[in-house]
Amino acid sequence: MSENADPQTVEVVETEDRFEARLPDGTVPGFAEFVVQDGDVVFTHTEVDPAYEGQGVGSALVAGALEQVRASGRGVVALCPFVKAYLARHREYEDLVRR
């Protein structure tokens, strides 16, 4: 495990309804599950492998997922506490939030 485990990519896995963080070696240290409802992406659960906690994986994962949602033209509903807290700290994504 490297000191900096920030994922290099965040990919949507449509068949599993989740975004996955991926390290350069292909390891998936975290994922964010979602459902699409009324055209918006509803984040339901985010999980980071305990071996990677505190290394920025969750934040990089959510940021990458939100950028992809923005590019798709959809909005975001944050049921997941981690995504909700991230959005509260990062007002640059406020335009995506649906209540």
C-alpha positions as protocol buffer text, in pm:
chain_id: "A"
residue {
  index: 1
  type: MET
  ca { x: 0 y: 0 z: 0 }
}
residue {
  index: 2
  type: SER
  ca { x: 136 y: 341 z: -89 }
}
residue {
  index: 3
  type: GLU
  ca { x: 136 y: 642 z: 142 }
}
residue {
  index: 4
  type: ASN
  ca { x: -94 y: 826 z: -98 }
}
residue {
  index: 5
  type: ALA
  ca { x: -380 y: 599 z: -197 }
}
residue {
  index: 6
  type: ASP
  ca { x: -577 y: 861 z: -392 }
}
residue {
  index: 7
  type: PRO
  ca { x: -741 y: 674 z: -678 }
}
residue {
  index: 8
  type: GLN
  ca { x: -623 y: 754 z: -1026 }
}
residue {
  index: 9
  type: THR
  ca { x: -966 y: 686 z: -1172 }
}
residue {
  index: 10
  type: VAL
  ca { x: -1328 y: 674 z: -1068 }
}
residue {
  index: 11
  type: GLU
  ca { x: -1537 y: 453 z: -1292 }
}
residue {
  index: 12
  type: VAL
  ca { x: -1908 y: 389 z: -1302 }
}
residue {
  index: 13
  type: VAL
  ca { x: -1999 y: 21 z: -1304 }
}
residue {
  index: 14
  type: GLU
  ca { x: -2352 y: 30 z: -1443 }
}
residue {
  index: 15
  type: THR
  ca { x: -2417 y: -341 z: -1388 }
}
residue {
  index: 16
  type: GLU
  ca { x: -2356 y: -298 z: -1015 }
}
residue {
  index: 17
  type: ASP
  ca { x: -2504 y: 53 z: -979 }
}
residue {
  index: 18
  type: ARG
  ca { x: -2190 y: 195 z: -825 }
}
residue {
  index: 19
  type: PHE
  ca { x: -1888 y: 414 z: -880 }
}
residue {
  index: 20
  type: GLU
  ca { x: -1554 y: 252 z: -803 }
}
residue {
  index: 21
  type: ALA
  ca { x: -1226 y: 415 z: -709 }
}
residue {
  index: 22
  type: ARG
  ca { x: -933 y: 242 z: -880 }
}
residue {
  index: 23
  type: LEU
  ca { x: -565 y: 260 z: -798 }
}
residue {
  index: 24
  type: PRO
  ca { x: -305 y: 230 z: -1075 }
}
residue {
  index: 25
  type: ASP
  ca { x: -258 y: -140 z: -997 }
}
residue {
  index: 26
  type: GLY
  ca { x: -633 y: -207 z: -1044 }
}
residue {
  index: 27
  type: THR
  ca { x: -714 y: -232 z: -675 }
}
residue {
  index: 28
  type: VAL
  ca { x: -1062 y: -104 z: -582 }
}
residue {
  index: 29
  type: PRO
  ca { x: -1020 y: 58 z: -240 }
}
residue {
  index: 30
  type: GLY
  ca { x: -1370 y: 203 z: -230 }
}
residue {
  index: 31
  type: PHE
  ca { x: -1707 y: 235 z: -396 }
}
residue {
  index: 32
  type: ALA
  ca { x: -2023 y: 444 z: -383 }
}
residue {
  index: 33
  type: GLU
  ca { x: -2355 y: 272 z: -452 }
}
residue {
  index: 34
  type: PHE
  ca { x: -2641 y: 455 z: -620 }
}
residue {
  index: 35
  type: VAL
  ca { x: -2979 y: 421 z: -783 }
}
residue {
  index: 36
  type: VAL
  ca { x: -3125 y: 643 z: -1053 }
}
residue {
  index: 37
  type: GLN
  ca { x: -3462 y: 779 z: -951 }
}
residue {
  index: 38
  type: ASP
  ca { x: -3663 y: 1041 z: -1138 }
}
residue {
  index: 39
  type: GLY
  ca { x: -3354 y: 1113 z: -1348 }
}
residue {
  index: 40
  type: ASP
  ca { x: -3131 y: 1191 z: -1049 }
}
residue {
  index: 41
  type: VAL
  ca { x: -2846 y: 987 z: -901 }
}
residue {
  index: 42
  type: VAL
  ca { x: -2933 y: 886 z: -546 }
}
residue {
  index: 43
  type: PHE
  ca { x: -2623 y: 793 z: -347 }
}
residue {
  index: 44
  type: THR
  ca { x: -2719 y: 525 z: -95 }
}
residue {
  index: 45
  type: HIS
  ca { x: -2392 y: 392 z: 48 }
}
residue {
  index: 46
  type: THR
  ca { x: -2019 y: 462 z: 30 }
}
residue {
  index: 47
  type: GLU
  ca { x: -1756 y: 221 z: 155 }
}
residue {
  index: 48
  type: VAL
  ca { x: -1377 y: 241 z: 177 }
}
residue {
  index: 49
  type: ASP
  ca { x: -1165 y: -62 z: 261 }
}
residue {
  index: 50
  type: PRO
  ca { x: -1034 y: -12 z: 617 }
}
residue {
  index: 51
  type: ALA
  ca { x: -676 y: -47 z: 489 }
}
residue {
  index: 52
  type: TYR
  ca { x: -726 y: 276 z: 291 }
}
residue {
  index: 53
  type: GLU
  ca { x: -925 y: 486 z: 540 }
}
residue {
  index: 54
  type: GLY
  ca { x: -788 y: 831 z: 613 }
}
residue {
  index: 55
  type: GLN
  ca { x: -593 y: 844 z: 287 }
}
residue {
  index: 56
  type: GLY
  ca { x: -834 y: 1053 z: 80 }
}
residue {
  index: 57
  type: VAL
  ca { x: -989 y: 764 z: -110 }
}
residue {
  index: 58
  type: GLY
  ca { x: -1347 y: 845 z: -8 }
}
residue {
  index: 59
  type: SER
  ca { x: -1316 y: 1213 z: -94 }
}
residue {
  index: 60
  type: ALA
  ca { x: -1153 y: 1143 z: -430 }
}
residue {
  index: 61
  type: LEU
  ca { x: -1418 y: 881 z: -503 }
}
residue {
  index: 62
  type: VAL
  ca { x: -1708 y: 1115 z: -429 }
}
residue {
  index: 63
  type: ALA
  ca { x: -1548 y: 1405 z: -619 }
}
residue {
  index: 64
  type: GLY
  ca { x: -1495 y: 1185 z: -924 }
}
residue {
  index: 65
  type: ALA
  ca { x: -1848 y: 1049 z: -905 }
}
residue {
  index: 66
  type: LEU
  ca { x: -1996 y: 1398 z: -872 }
}
residue {
  index: 67
  type: GLU
  ca { x: -1800 y: 1520 z: -1173 }
}
residue {
  index: 68
  type: GLN
  ca { x: -1941 y: 1233 z: -1378 }
}
residue {
  index: 69
  type: VAL
  ca { x: -2293 y: 1310 z: -1258 }
}
residue {
  index: 70
  type: ARG
  ca { x: -2242 y: 1674 z: -1352 }
}
residue {
  index: 71
  type: ALA
  ca { x: -2123 y: 1573 z: -1700 }
}
residue {
  index: 72
  type: SER
  ca { x: -2435 y: 1359 z: -1743 }
}
residue {
  index: 73
  type: GLY
  ca { x: -2664 y: 1652 z: -1667 }
}
residue {
  index: 74
  type: ARG
  ca { x: -2829 y: 1474 z: -1375 }
}
residue {
  index: 75
  type: GLY
  ca { x: -2879 y: 1588 z: -1019 }
}
residue {
  index: 76
  type: VAL
  ca { x: -2778 y: 1427 z: -691 }
}
residue {
  index: 77
  type: VAL
  ca { x: -2971 y: 1311 z: -388 }
}
residue {
  index: 78
  type: ALA
  ca { x: -2744 y: 1220 z: -95 }
}
residue {
  index: 79
  type: LEU
  ca { x: -2894 y: 955 z: 130 }
}
residue {
  index: 80
  type: CYS
  ca { x: -2547 y: 830 z: 216 }
}
residue {
  index: 81
  type: PRO
  ca { x: -2408 y: 1018 z: 520 }
}
residue {
  index: 82
  type: PHE
  ca { x: -2056 y: 1035 z: 372 }
}
residue {
  index: 83
  type: VAL
  ca { x: -2177 y: 1190 z: 44 }
}
residue {
  index: 84
  type: LYS
  ca { x: -2405 y: 1426 z: 237 }
}
residue {
  index: 85
  type: ALA
  ca { x: -2115 y: 1545 z: 454 }
}
residue {
  index: 86
  type: TYR
  ca { x: -1890 y: 1583 z: 148 }
}
residue {
  index: 87
  type: LEU
  ca { x: -2150 y: 1799 z: -25 }
}
residue {
  index: 88
  type: ALA
  ca { x: -2185 y: 2016 z: 286 }
}
residue {
  index: 89
  type: ARG
  ca { x: -1810 y: 2084 z: 278 }
}
residue {
  index: 90
  type: HIS
  ca { x: -1783 y: 2137 z: -98 }
}
residue {
  index: 91
  type: ARG
  ca { x: -2026 y: 2404 z: -209 }
}
residue {
  index: 92
  type: GLU
  ca { x: -1895 y: 2384 z: -566 }
}
residue {
  index: 93
  type: TYR
  ca { x: -2135 y: 2092 z: -611 }
}
residue {
  index: 94
  type: GLU
  ca { x: -2440 y: 2271 z: -468 }
}
residue {
  index: 95
  type: ASP
  ca { x: -2591 y: 2309 z: -814 }
}
residue {
  index: 96
  type: LEU
  ca { x: -2622 y: 1929 z: -838 }
}
residue {
  index: 97
  type: VAL
  ca { x: -2811 y: 1880 z: -512 }
}
residue {
  index: 98
  type: ARG
  ca { x: -3178 y: 1793 z: -533 }
}
residue {
  index: 99
  type: ARG
  ca { x: -3380 y: 1801 z: -216 }
}
